[in-house]
Amino acid sequence: MKTAARLGLVALGWMLAGSCAALALNDPNKQEWIQLFNGNDLKDWAVKINGYDLNDKFGDTFRVEDGVLKGVYDKYDKFNSRFGHMFYRRPFSHYIIAVEYRFTGNQVPDAPDWAFRNSGIMVHCQAPETMRKDQNFPISIEVQLLGGPDSGERSTANLCTPGTNVVMNGKLVTQHCVNSTSKTFRGDQWVRAEAMVLGDSVIRHIVNGETVLTYEMPQIGGDAVDNFDPAVKRDGQLLTEGYISLQSESHPIEFRKVELLNLAGCMEPKASNYKAYYVKANNAECRK
């Protein structure tokens, strides 16, 4: 009996030591960014091109070359309104999404002028499988990524609202696009654009560390989406979570980084995976 008791105490000691080690290894203030783009392939992403079924990867539009994610059109004869979106495999509610992007090359023939050096990060997207074959854009909030022309000013990280509306300064905004206060980025320079998304409350656009646009209460409504399923577009419904997608809008673009800081998770300080920067509790994920 004494031997058994000693073994039990030893086992308990190892368990406590393991728990303490886990807690010691976890720095609650250290940000743990998730690399949505792994630098090698697109296995965690689904592709939807306007006019094609989900995961019909027409034109090999989205591809990885030399560790860079590219949206390219070398297999297109003309654009023909084939707007594309590449969706990450799971939805999020509270997070910061960040990309490092640049525009390269020339726009596809017959593409609209407004799509010159134009792409976007779509947040709070509808699920990709709910998009119809001929639907041009997902119902979503767009963090519009723009490159500047040779002369004149053109901000980036603007807001566009395909099938959505937002509230700014206490008023419902129904216009399709709202410019940010960012400076103009010309040529093929790399730019870091981020969006802090806090469920159905606040969304903030950030460029190279500077906040350039803020709004709140993202919700379904408005226009700028064709051939959607009416059962999905429930106007007035607040958007609490959704998928993330990247656009192909006729001008070649490169992403060398696509990463996400989840702001929802374990908020129990005694847990080994507690993070002090979480803003939404998901204590079902807590680990001892």
Residue pairs with C-beta under 8 A, 6 or more apart in sequence:
19 272
19 288
22 272
22 287
22 288
23 270
23 272
25 272
26 272
26 273
26 274
28 269
28 274
28 275
28 276
29 275
29 276
29 277
31 261
31 277
32 261
32 262
32 275
33 98
33 259
33 260
33 261
34 259
34 260
34 261
34 262
35 257
35 258
35 259
36 44
36 88
36 244
36 258
36 259
36 260
37 69
37 255
37 257
37 258
37 259
38 44
39 64
39 67
40 64
40 67
41 64
42 62
42 63
42 64
42 69
42 86
44 88
44 89
45 62
45 86
45 87
45 88
45 89
46 54
46 55
46 86
46 87
46 89
46 128
47 54
47 55
47 56
47 57
47 61
47 62
47 84
47 85
47 86
47 87
48 54
48 55
48 84
48 85
48 86
48 87
48 128
48 131
48 138
49 56
49 57
49 58
49 59
49 61
49 82
49 83
49 84
49 248
50 81
50 82
50 83
50 84
50 134
50 135
50 136
51 58
51 80
51 81
51 82
51 133
51 134
52 58
52 82
52 133
53 133
54 128
54 129
54 131
58 82
59 73
59 75
59 76
59 82
60 72
60 75
61 71
61 72
61 73
61 75
61 84
61 248
62 69
62 70
62 71
62 84
62 86
62 246
62 248
63 69
63 70
63 72
64 70
67 256
68 254
68 255
68 256
69 246
69 254
69 255
69 256
69 258
70 252
70 253
70 254
70 255
71 84
71 119
71 246
71 247
71 248
71 252
71 253
71 254
72 105
72 252
73 79
73 108
73 248
73 250
73 252
76 82
76 108
77 109
78 108
78 109
78 110
79 108
79 109
79 110
79 111
79 250
80 110
81 136
83 136
83 137
83 247
83 248
83 249
83 250
84 247
84 248
84 249
85 122
85 125
85 128
85 137
85 138
85 245
85 246
85 247
85 248
86 245
86 246
86 248
87 125
87 128
87 138
87 243
87 244
87 245
88 243
88 244
88 245
90 243
91 127
91 241
91 242
91 243
92 197
92 241
92 242
92 244
92 260
92 262
92 264
93 197
93 199
93 240
93 241
93 264
93 280
94 197
94 198
94 199
94 262
94 263
94 264
94 278
94 279
94 280
95 196
95 197
95 260
95 261
95 262
95 263
95 264
96 194
96 195
96 196
96 197
96 260
96 261
96 263
97 121
97 123
97 143
97 194
97 195
97 197
97 244
97 258
97 259
97 260
98 192
98 193
98 194
98 257
98 258
98 259
98 260
98 261
99 121
99 145
99 192
99 193
99 194
99 246
99 255
99 257
99 258
99 259
100 190
100 191
100 192
100 255
100 256
100 257
101 119
101 145
101 190
101 191
101 193
101 253
101 254
101 255
101 256
102 147
102 188
102 189
102 190
102 191
102 253
102 254
103 117
103 119
103 147
103 188
103 251
103 252
103 253
103 254
104 188
104 252
104 253
104 254
105 251
105 252
106 251
106 252
107 115
107 116
107 117
107 250
107 251
108 250
108 251
111 249
111 250
111 251
112 250
115 249
115 250
115 251
116 147
116 149
116 251
117 146
117 147
117 148
117 149
117 251
118 144
118 145
118 146
118 147
118 249
118 250
118 251
119 144
119 145
119 246
119 247
119 248
119 249
119 251
119 253
120 142
120 143
120 144
120 145
120 160
120 246
120 247
120 249
121 142
121 143
121 145
121 193
121 195
121 244
121 245
121 246
121 247
122 137
122 138
122 140
122 141
122 142
122 143
122 162
122 243
122 244
122 245
122 246
122 247
123 140
123 141
123 142
123 143
123 195
123 197
123 203
123 242
123 244
124 140
124 141
124 164
124 197
124 218
124 239
124 241
124 242
125 138
125 139
125 140
125 242
125 243
125 244
125 245
126 138
126 139
126 140
126 232
126 242
126 243
127 243
128 138
128 243
128 245
130 229
130 232
131 138
131 228
131 229
132 227
132 228
132 229
133 227
134 226
134 227
135 225
135 226
135 227
135 228
135 229
136 225
136 226
136 227
137 162
137 163
137 224
137 225
137 226
138 162
138 163
138 225
138 243
138 245
139 162
139 163
139 164
139 220
139 225
139 228
139 232
139 233
140 162
140 163
140 164
140 242
140 245
141 159
141 161
141 164
141 166
141 203
141 218
141 239
142 159
142 160
142 161
142 162
142 247
143 157
143 158
143 159
143 193
143 195
143 205
144 156
144 157
144 158
144 159
144 160
144 177
145 156
145 157
145 191
145 193
145 247
145 253
146 154
146 155
146 156
146 158
147 154
147 156
147 185
147 186
147 187
147 251
148 154
148 184
148 185
148 186
149 186
150 186
152 184
153 184
154 184
155 179
155 180
155 181
155 182
155 183
155 184
155 212
156 180
156 182
156 184
156 185
156 191
156 193
156 207
157 180
157 182
157 193
157 195
157 205
157 206
157 207
157 212
157 213
158 177
158 178
158 179
158 180
158 205
158 213
159 166
159 177
159 178
159 180
159 205
159 213
159 215
160 176
160 177
160 224
161 173
161 176
161 177
161 222
161 224
162 176
162 222
162 224
162 225
163 220
163 221
163 222
163 223
163 224
163 225
163 228
163 233
164 218
164 219
164 220
164 221
164 222
164 239
165 172
165 173
165 174
165 218
165 219
165 220
165 221
165 222
166 172
166 173
166 203
166 215
166 216
166 217
166 218
166 219
167 173
167 215
167 216
167 217
168 178
168 214
168 215
168 216
173 215
174 221
174 222
176 222
176 223
176 224
178 213
178 215
180 205
180 207
180 212
180 213
181 212
181 213
182 207
182 210
182 212
183 207
185 191
190 256
191 207
191 208
192 207
192 208
192 209
192 257
193 205
193 206
193 207
194 205
194 206
194 207
195 203
195 204
195 205
195 206
196 202
196 203
196 204
196 206
197 203
198 263
198 279
198 280
199 240
199 241
199 280
200 217
200 218
200 219
200 238
200 239
200 240
201 216
201 217
202 214
202 215
202 216
203 214
203 215
203 216
203 218
204 211
204 213
204 214
205 211
205 212
205 213
205 214
206 212
217 238
218 238
218 239
219 235
219 236
219 237
219 238
219 239
220 233
220 234
220 235
220 236
220 237
220 239
221 235
221 236
225 233
244 260
246 255
246 258
261 277
262 278
263 277
263 278
263 279
263 280
264 278
264 279
264 280
264 281
264 282
265 273
265 275
265 278
265 280
265 281
265 282
265 285
266 273
266 274
266 275
266 278
266 281
266 282
266 283
266 285
266 286
266 287
267 274
267 275
267 278
267 281
267 282
267 283
268 274
268 283
268 286
271 283
271 286
271 287
271 288
272 287
272 288
273 285
273 286
273 287
274 286
